[in-house]
């Protein structure tokens, strides 16, 4: 259950980041404003970096998310 939930959350964060970038583009094209779209893109970048932190393996070969899952199983 925890595996499916964490996969769902990471997928949702990535979809949200994609929606933020798309929304920033359309907002910029419609209004010409720059501050709000840049903040939206910044938030999307931060979200993607957070997903990468949880999924990229460290020097021991396990991603932090995999380490937590292994600890929960034992």
Secondary structure in CASP SS format (residue, H / E / C, confidence):
PFRMAT SS
TARGET T0000
AUTHOR 0000-0000-0000
METHOD secondary structure of the structure
MODEL  1
X C 1.00
X H 1.00
X H 1.00
X H 1.00
X H 1.00
X H 1.00
X H 1.00
X H 1.00
X H 1.00
X H 1.00
X H 1.00
X H 1.00
X H 1.00
X H 1.00
X H 1.00
X H 1.00
X H 1.00
X H 1.00
X H 1.00
X H 1.00
X H 1.00
X H 1.00
X H 1.00
X H 1.00
X H 1.00
X H 1.00
X H 1.00
X H 1.00
X H 1.00
X H 1.00
X H 1.00
X C 1.00
X C 1.00
X C 1.00
X H 1.00
X H 1.00
X H 1.00
X H 1.00
X H 1.00
X H 1.00
X H 1.00
X H 1.00
X H 1.00
X H 1.00
X H 1.00
X H 1.00
X H 1.00
X H 1.00
X H 1.00
X H 1.00
X H 1.00
X H 1.00
X H 1.00
X H 1.00
X H 1.00
X C 1.00
X C 1.00
X C 1.00
X C 1.00
X C 1.00
X C 1.00
X C 1.00
X C 1.00
X H 1.00
X H 1.00
X H 1.00
X H 1.00
X H 1.00
X H 1.00
X H 1.00
X H 1.00
X H 1.00
X H 1.00
X C 1.00
END
